[in-house]
Amino acid sequence: MNIVLIGYRGTGKSHVGRLLSERLTFPYVSIDKAIVLRAGMSIPEIVSRFGWPGFRDRESLEVKEISVWDSIVIDSGGGVVERPENIEALRENGCLIWLKASVPTIVGRIKGGSDRPALTDGKSFTEEVAEVLERRTPLYRSAAMLEIDTDNLAPDEIAEQIIILWQQQTACRSL
């Protein structure tokens, strides 16, 4: 079974995923990095050339291929919940853990980053985060088997919580 981290960007998926990988000696896989590697271009370039639907198609392909692996930590990317088939594939062999955070926390963590193009037009950065998070929250909630609020936790603390739940082996396997 895989550990699959879902949530908006800036909630800690990448950092926590790498910590989990190190501590559990599971390989770490970033869906976004797999997309970039296969495409041979950055995410902004993919979106510029093919639009968000083209990016989401690539994301679904990577999810389908990676989700069948076993005993890995998957950093799913923030928008993986946009397509139900992604969640179905990830749930087949994975425990989906929603790392969540408030809008101010997310904005504080990712403001100034240039690795992602805008998801909405004509909005301030904070407005965009709030709008997309509001739309995706029900999707994260319905996909998640476990939830961890990362607002006031360091990545080490988040990873430790996940490891404890994982070692209990009941949190996800009984769902």
DOKOL-351219 format. One record per residue: residue number from 1; residue in one letter; x, y, z of N, C-alpha, C in turn. Coordinates in pm, 1 decimal. Atoms other than C-alpha are relative to their C-alpha. Layout:
<recs>
NUM/A/X/Y/Z/X/Y/Z/X/Y/Z;
...
</recs>
This chain:
<recs>
1/M/84.6/-118.5/0.0/0.0/0.0/0.0/88.7/124.1/0.0;
2/N/-72.2/-125.7/12.6/114.6/352.5/-86.1/-54.8/105.3/95.6;
3/I/42.2/-119.9/-70.9/101.0/672.9/113.3/-14.2/108.0/-106.6;
4/V/27.9/-99.8/102.6/-61.6/935.0/-109.9/-38.0/131.1/68.2;
5/L/25.5/-130.5/-59.7/-44.4/1299.0/-4.1/-76.4/85.9/-99.7;
6/I/80.7/-89.0/82.0/-318.9/1521.9/-143.8/-15.9/131.9/74.7;
7/G/22.0/-130.2/-60.5/-390.9/1888.8/-81.4/49.2/110.1/-91.5;
8/Y/-38.1/-117.2/79.0/-344.4/2236.8/-219.1/150.9/20.8/10.2;
9/R/-143.7/-27.6/-10.3/7.1/2354.4/-295.8/26.2/87.2/122.3;
10/G/-34.9/-74.9/-119.3/183.3/2496.4/5.0/-46.3/-65.1/129.3;
11/T/45.4/68.1/-122.4/32.2/2245.9/247.5/106.1/-96.3/54.7;
12/G/-110.7/81.5/-50.0/355.6/2046.4/276.5/19.0/-134.4/-68.1;
13/K/-7.1/132.0/63.0/309.9/1753.3/38.0/142.4/-39.1/-39.7;
14/S/-134.4/33.5/47.3/658.2/1768.7/-114.7/97.8/-18.4/115.1;
15/H/-93.9/6.4/-112.2/851.8/1839.7/203.0/-29.8/-121.5/88.2;
16/V/39.8/112.7/-85.1/656.9/1589.7/412.6/21.2/-132.1/-74.0;
17/G/-20.0/121.6/78.9/667.7/1334.7/130.4/143.6/-46.4/1.6;
18/R/-142.9/36.4/-3.7/1047.3/1345.5/120.5/40.5/-49.3/138.4;
19/L/-30.1/46.3/-136.1/1065.8/1313.0/499.8/-53.7/-141.1/22.9;
20/L/58.9/133.2/-14.9/831.1/1012.8/494.7/81.7/-103.6/-75.8;
21/S/-79.7/89.9/82.1/1032.0/853.9/216.8/129.1/-39.0/71.5;
22/E/-126.1/21.9/-71.1/1352.0/891.8/414.6/-20.5/-86.9/124.2;
23/R/20.6/69.5/-126.7/1210.1/766.8/743.9/-57.6/-140.0/-16.7;
24/L/60.6/131.0/22.0/1010.3/475.7/603.3/77.4/-83.4/-101.9;
25/T/-77.6/59.7/109.5/1266.5/392.9/332.8/-89.2/-46.7/-114.9;
26/F/85.9/19.8/116.1/992.9/409.7/69.4/49.5/96.3/-108.0;
27/P/-30.7/-97.1/105.2/1067.6/564.4/-269.8/-102.0/115.0/3.0;
28/Y/84.6/-119.1/8.6/928.4/917.0/-310.0/-24.0/31.0/-146.8;
29/V/34.6/-32.2/138.2/743.9/1002.5/-632.0/-88.3/124.3/-0.3;
30/S/79.4/-121.0/21.1/617.0/1346.6/-728.9/-67.4/-12.0/-135.8;
31/I/74.0/5.8/126.6/343.8/1332.8/-991.8/41.2/116.6/-89.5;
32/D/-38.3/-117.0/80.6/433.3/1686.3/-1103.4/138.2/-17.6/-62.5;
33/K/-134.7/19.7/54.9/801.8/1597.3/-1144.8/-1.0/-106.6/-108.9;
34/A/11.8/102.8/103.7/706.1/1284.9/-1341.4/-55.9/59.4/-128.6;
35/I/58.2/-66.4/117.3/494.9/1502.1/-1574.4/107.1/82.1/-71.4;
36/V/-104.6/-86.0/56.2/780.8/1748.4/-1626.4/107.5/-84.6/-68.4;
37/L/-103.6/86.7/55.6/1031.4/1469.3/-1686.7/-45.0/-59.8/-133.3;
38/R/50.3/63.0/122.6/814.5/1294.2/-1945.4/-20.0/103.3/-110.7;
39/A/28.6/-103.4/100.9/714.4/1618.2/-2121.8/125.7/70.8/-48.2;
40/G/-122.0/-71.7/35.9/1065.0/1760.9/-2122.5/-17.1/150.4/2.8;
41/M/22.7/-143.9/-13.6/927.6/2100.8/-2027.1/-63.0/27.3/136.5;
42/S/54.6/-38.2/-130.4/817.7/2289.3/-1716.5/-153.0/1.3/-3.8;
43/I/145.8/-6.9/-7.6/459.0/2300.9/-1595.0/-53.0/127.3/-65.1;
44/P/48.9/-118.5/71.8/416.2/2664.5/-1707.4/8.0/-15.4/-152.7;
45/E/-10.8/22.0/144.9/540.2/2560.8/-2053.8/-109.3/-94.9/-49.9;
46/I/105.5/94.8/38.5/300.2/2264.9/-2066.0/-134.2/71.5/-7.2;
47/V/128.5/-70.9/-4.6/6.6/2486.0/-1964.5/-8.4/103.0/-112.3;
48/S/-0.8/-98.9/107.8/108.7/2755.9/-2212.7/-26.5/-65.6/-135.4;
49/R/13.6/67.7/129.8/127.1/2507.2/-2501.6/-128.9/-80.1/-14.0;
50/F/111.2/94.8/9.0/-156.3/2268.8/-2414.5/-120.0/36.6/87.5;
51/G/107.3/-40.9/-90.6/-370.9/2452.8/-2157.8/-7.4/-91.6/121.4;
52/W/16.1/83.4/-119.7/-479.1/2317.1/-1821.6/-56.1/-138.3/-33.9;
53/P/47.1/135.5/34.1/-674.3/2031.8/-1987.0/113.9/-91.4/-46.9;
54/G/-114.9/79.1/44.1/-351.1/1915.8/-2154.7/87.8/-42.2/116.0;
55/F/-76.0/36.6/-119.6/-170.5/1927.1/-1823.4/-72.0/-109.7/77.3;
56/R/78.0/99.2/-75.3/-452.8/1734.5/-1651.8/1.0/-136.7/-68.6;
57/D/-11.9/127.7/71.3/-436.1/1468.5/-1925.9/131.7/-68.8/35.3;
58/R/-131.3/55.2/-35.6/-66.8/1420.2/-1853.4/1.0/-47.4/145.4;
59/E/9.1/36.7/-141.1/-138.7/1413.2/-1480.4/-73.3/-133.2/15.8;
60/S/77.1/124.4/-8.2/-399.7/1138.4/-1525.5/81.3/-119.1/-49.4;
61/L/-86.9/107.3/50.6/-153.1/931.8/-1730.4/101.3/-41.5/106.1;
62/E/-99.8/31.4/-103.2/112.1/956.5/-1458.3/-65.2/-69.4/119.4;
63/V/70.2/61.3/-113.1/-139.5/873.8/-1183.4/-30.1/-146.0/-31.3;
64/K/35.1/137.3/39.2/-254.8/565.9/-1373.1/121.7/-91.4/6.9;
65/E/-120.7/82.5/1.5/101.3/440.2/-1414.6/62.1/-16.0/138.4;
66/I/-68.7/1.9/-129.1/237.6/529.7/-1070.5/-83.3/-67.1/108.3;
67/S/85.9/50.6/-108.0/-62.4/424.4/-861.9/5.6/-151.6/16.5;
68/V/-7.9/145.6/-12.2/-2.3/55.6/-933.2/127.6/-47.1/70.2;
69/W/-120.9/36.0/-72.7/340.9/61.4/-768.7/-37.6/-27.2/144.1;
70/D/31.6/32.6/-138.7/362.5/-53.5/-408.1/107.5/52.3/94.1;
71/S/-88.6/-48.2/-106.2/514.5/85.9/-88.5/82.4/120.5/-43.8;
72/I/-64.0/-126.3/36.8/590.1/433.7/-218.7/-76.8/114.6/64.5;
73/V/64.4/-124.0/-44.2/514.1/786.4/-102.2/-25.8/82.1/-124.8;
74/I/37.9/-75.6/118.7/324.7/979.8/-368.0/-41.7/141.6/40.3;
75/D/39.0/-140.9/-9.0/313.6/1360.6/-375.4/-85.5/23.7/-123.8;
76/S/92.8/6.7/112.3/3.8/1386.7/-590.2/-13.0/128.0/-80.8;
77/G/27.8/-125.5/69.0/2.9/1752.9/-688.5/-136.9/51.0/42.0;
78/G/121.0/-59.9/-55.7/-270.1/1993.3/-581.4/-127.9/-24.6/-77.0;
79/G/121.0/12.0/80.1/-510.2/1943.2/-870.4/-39.9/-141.8/-36.3;
80/V/31.0/139.6/34.5/-514.1/1563.9/-885.6/-146.0/-34.7/27.6;
81/V/139.9/27.5/-35.6/-860.7/1571.9/-727.4/-98.7/53.5/-103.9;
82/E/87.0/-57.0/103.2/-997.7/1755.1/-1031.2/-66.0/-107.6/-85.8;
83/R/55.0/108.9/81.9/-1057.7/1421.7/-1204.4/-26.0/-122.8/87.2;
84/P/35.2/115.4/-84.2/-1243.8/1139.6/-1026.4/79.4/-126.7/-31.5;
85/E/-76.0/120.2/35.3/-1051.5/873.7/-1219.0/136.6/-2.4/67.8;
86/N/-127.7/-4.2/-72.1/-731.3/993.3/-1051.3/-17.0/-53.0/142.0;
87/I/24.6/42.9/-137.7/-879.3/939.9/-706.2/-26.8/-150.0/4.0;
88/E/27.2/144.3/5.9/-1011.5/598.0/-801.8/129.2/-79.1/-14.1;
89/A/-126.6/70.1/21.8/-668.2/491.7/-927.4/88.6/5.3/124.1;
90/L/-85.6/-14.6/-118.1/-484.5/628.4/-622.3/-52.8/-79.0/118.9;
91/R/60.6/74.3/-111.4/-729.3/462.8/-378.8/16.8/-150.9/-13.5;
92/E/-14.6/143.5/23.1/-678.8/119.4/-538.2/107.6/-61.1/89.8;
93/N/-113.2/53.2/-75.2/-346.8/76.8/-359.1/62.9/108.5/86.6;
94/G/-58.1/-110.0/-74.7/-308.8/387.3/-148.3/-88.0/51.2/111.6;
95/C/65.5/-70.5/-109.9/-396.9/565.2/170.6/12.5/148.5/-31.3;
96/L/-1.1/-140.5/38.1/-494.8/919.8/71.7/-11.1/87.9/123.6;
97/I/-8.6/-86.1/-117.2/-393.8/1172.7/334.7/-3.3/144.9/-47.9;
98/W/19.1/-139.5/38.1/-518.1/1529.5/294.4/77.5/89.0/95.9;
99/L/-71.5/-101.7/-76.0/-267.9/1787.5/412.6/-70.0/131.8/-31.3;
100/K/77.7/-121.6/23.3/-475.5/2098.6/460.2/57.8/116.6/78.9;
101/A/-46.3/-122.8/-64.9/-401.4/2458.1/556.4/-95.0/112.8/-36.4;
102/S/84.6/-117.1/24.9/-578.5/2793.3/574.7/58.4/82.5/-114.6;
103/V/-44.5/-87.4/108.3/-559.1/3049.4/295.6/119.9/85.4/42.6;
104/P/-117.8/-79.9/-36.7/-323.8/3281.8/492.5/127.9/-83.7/11.1;
105/T/-117.6/86.0/-11.4/-89.1/2991.0/566.4/52.1/-37.4/-138.5;
106/I/-40.0/37.8/135.6/-86.7/2875.8/204.3/65.1/117.7/-71.8;
107/V/-54.7/-118.5/67.1/-30.5/3227.8/72.1/138.4/32.3/54.7;
108/G/-129.8/-27.6/-60.2/253.1/3280.5/318.1/108.2/-98.2/-43.4;
109/R/-97.3/102.6/38.4/420.3/2956.3/213.3/39.1/5.4/-147.2;
110/I/-29.8/10.7/143.0/396.8/2988.2/-164.9/6.3/133.0/-73.9;
111/K/-1.9/-130.7/67.9/376.4/3361.4/-240.9/138.5/23.7/-60.7;
112/G/-127.0/-27.6/67.7/642.1/3456.3/-490.6/51.8/-117.6/-80.4;
113/G/-42.6/115.1/78.9/676.0/3107.1/-635.3/-39.8/18.4/-145.3;
114/S/29.6/-17.4/142.7/692.2/3099.6/-1013.5/-11.3/-133.8/-72.2;
115/D/2.0/131.7/63.0/666.1/2727.0/-1072.5/-137.7/-40.8/-49.3;
116/R/136.0/32.7/45.3/290.9/2735.4/-1142.9/-65.1/121.3/-63.2;
117/P/77.4/-110.3/58.2/85.2/2947.9/-1379.3/-130.3/19.5/77.6;
118/A/124.8/-31.0/-69.3/-232.7/3112.2/-1252.0/-108.4/-100.5/-36.4;
119/L/112.7/90.2/20.6/-537.5/2891.7/-1211.0/-128.1/76.1/-32.1;
120/T/115.7/-85.0/28.1/-783.3/3182.0/-1239.7/50.4/129.4/-63.2;
121/D/-38.5/-125.6/65.7/-777.6/3502.5/-1444.9/-54.0/119.6/76.9;
122/G/45.4/-126.7/-54.3/-797.0/3855.6/-1310.1/-18.0/4.5/150.1;
123/K/13.0/4.5/-146.3/-765.4/3767.3/-941.5/135.2/29.3/63.5;
124/S/-124.2/-12.1/-75.5/-510.1/3861.7/-681.3/43.2/-140.7/40.4;
125/F/-51.6/130.2/-39.8/-291.4/3577.8/-561.1/-82.9/-58.8/114.3;
126/T/79.1/47.0/-114.7/-483.2/3553.5/-231.1/-140.7/-37.8/-43.0;
127/E/134.8/32.5/50.2/-818.8/3563.8/-412.7/0.2/-131.4/-76.4;
128/E/-10.1/124.8/75.5/-704.4/3286.1/-644.3/8.3/-119.8/93.5;
129/V/-14.7/111.2/-94.4/-593.3/3064.2/-357.7/-133.7/-27.9/68.2;
130/A/128.0/17.7/-69.9/-921.2/3123.5/-172.0/-105.3/-61.9/-91.3;
131/E/100.7/50.2/93.7/-1134.7/3058.5/-480.6/24.5/-146.9/-35.5;
132/V/-30.9/138.2/39.2/-956.1/2740.8/-590.0/-11.9/-93.3/119.8;
133/L/10.2/83.1/-120.5/-933.3/2609.0/-234.8/-146.3/-26.0/35.9;
134/E/142.6/17.9/-29.2/-1306.0/2666.5/-183.0/-62.5/-104.6/-93.5;
135/R/53.0/94.8/98.5/-1381.9/2471.4/-501.3/53.4/-141.2/24.1;
136/R/-61.3/132.4/-15.6/-1140.3/2188.5/-422.9/-23.0/-64.0/136.8;
137/T/14.3/56.7/-134.0/-1207.3/2145.8/-50.5/-95.8/-118.7/5.2;
138/P/87.5/118.3/-2.7/-1509.1/1917.2/-101.8/61.7/-121.3/-71.6;
139/L/-66.2/108.7/72.3/-1302.1/1713.1/-348.5/107.0/-65.8/86.6;
140/Y/-101.0/54.9/-91.5/-1013.6/1674.8/-102.6/-67.9/-80.0/110.9;
141/R/69.5/63.5/-112.5/-1255.4/1589.8/177.5/-56.3/-136.7/-40.3;
142/S/60.5/127.0/41.0/-1433.7/1319.2/-20.8/105.7/-103.4/-40.2;
143/A/-106.4/92.5/40.8/-1106.3/1168.8/-147.4/80.5/-52.3/118.3;
144/A/-91.6/30.8/-110.2/-920.5/1168.6/184.2/-50.8/-110.7/90.7;
145/M/26.1/101.0/-101.5/-903.7/874.2/418.8/39.6/54.9/136.9;
146/L/-45.9/-67.5/-121.6/-722.5/1087.4/676.7/25.5/146.5/-33.9;
147/E/-25.4/-142.4/17.9/-683.1/1463.9/724.9/97.1/47.5/107.8;
148/I/-91.6/-61.7/-95.8/-402.0/1659.6/888.4/5.1/149.2/-30.4;
149/D/-8.9/-145.2/12.8/-420.9/2036.6/944.5/145.2/39.1/23.4;
150/T/-143.0/-31.2/-6.8/-71.0/2166.5/874.1/30.5/143.4/41.9;
151/D/-21.1/-142.0/-31.6/-122.8/2530.0/977.9/106.8/23.0/107.5;
152/N/-88.4/-25.4/-113.4/63.4/2506.3/1307.8/97.3/-114.0/26.7;
153/L/-91.1/113.0/-16.0/279.8/2200.9/1248.0/120.7/14.8/-91.9;
154/A/-120.7/5.6/82.6/635.8/2170.5/1124.6/-5.1/-127.5/-84.0;
155/P/-1.0/120.8/82.7/699.7/1919.8/844.2/37.5/-127.2/76.9;
156/D/-38.9/116.4/-82.1/872.4/1686.2/1095.0/-117.6/-52.4/81.9;
157/E/114.9/39.8/-81.5/561.1/1686.2/1313.3/-108.0/-66.5/-85.7;
158/I/98.9/58.3/91.2/334.0/1613.8/1017.1/43.4/-140.5/-39.4;
159/A/-52.1/131.6/38.7/555.2/1328.3/902.5/-13.8/-98.4/115.9;
160/E/10.9/88.7/-116.3/561.0/1185.4/1255.0/-143.9/-46.1/22.3;
161/Q/141.8/38.5/-12.7/179.2/1191.5/1274.5/-36.8/-106.5/-102.7;
162/I/31.8/96.1/105.8/156.3/1007.7/943.5/65.6/-134.7/28.7;
163/I/-69.9/125.7/-30.8/414.8/748.7/1048.8/-71.5/-75.8/110.7;
164/I/73.7/66.4/-109.4/224.9/676.9/1370.6/-126.7/-64.1/-54.2;
165/L/122.1/55.8/59.0/-98.5/630.8/1176.7/31.9/-118.1/-90.1;
166/W/-40.5/105.8/91.8/79.7/419.2/917.6/38.7/-126.8/77.2;
167/Q/-44.4/115.2/-77.6/237.5/195.0/1179.6/-114.6/-69.8/71.3;
168/Q/117.6/62.8/-59.3/-100.5/137.5/1339.7/-69.0/-90.1/-101.4;
169/Q/49.6/80.8/111.6/-195.5/-5.0/999.5/-150.8/-23.0/1.7;
170/T/145.1/16.1/1.2/-562.9/39.5/1068.9/-68.8/120.9/-59.2;
171/A/62.5/-124.3/43.2/-628.2/397.7/968.9/-51.0/-6.9/-144.2;
172/C/39.1/5.1/141.3/-640.3/330.2/595.6/-45.7/-138.5/-43.0;
173/R/31.0/135.2/45.2/-657.8/-43.9/560.0/-140.8/-44.1/35.4;
174/S/134.1/38.6/-39.8/-990.0/-63.1/737.1/-109.5/76.2/-73.6;
175/L/98.2/-81.1/72.8/-1157.6/193.0/510.4/-48.8/-71.1/-124.4;
</recs>
